[in-house]
Amino acid sequence: MNFLDSNLEAYVAKHTEQEPILLQKLARETQLKVLQPRMLSGAYQGRLLALLSKLASPKRILEIGTYTGYSALCLAEGLQTDGQIDTIDKNEELSDMQRRYFDASGYGNQIIQHLGNASEIIPTIKGTFDFVFIDADKEQYPLYFDLIVDRLRSGGLIIADNVLWSGKVMEIAVDEATRSLQFFNKKVASDKRVETLILPVRDGLTLLRKL
């Protein structure tokens, strides 16, 4: 979904910090070899995730939805030197590709991969989190929020991707994913444990700060 004129988008991209070479390679390989490359965070959103992570300087990051590892590497840029990212994905076919880029990045020993259903894996990961990125099954967003919000430290940040769903959240929902995102958006906006802001970046990003 495009919120800006294409010429203005090009101007914004030109005057935004460029993605590192490794991420450029990962993006190209994803486009060439992986189904649904549109799921990739992309350069502009990736730079936003990296900057937010640097501002937060998290020690514990949870990522729900690894895909090919692009967003995890962006988030790792702000990770504390003794910090850790736990990233969850259910697609076993992408695990080797993720690991190859994680190890090439220099963050390999800080990124822990988990394979399976996030709703089952999250309760097995011990401790609290400073930063959470949700970008997996849209039908499960409300459940993911419930599983993590009380484990997020005060001042911690949750970011949820695709919350505008190509504008379909404004329509009468005819599919489960859209209904779930509509419910999620209402749910978090009224939850007194968090401050909520939707950014109209790409397909919509919700920023939630734990009070």
Order of alpha helices (4+ residues) and beta strands (2+ residues): alpha-alpha-alpha-beta-alpha-beta-alpha-beta-alpha-beta-alpha-beta-alpha-beta-beta
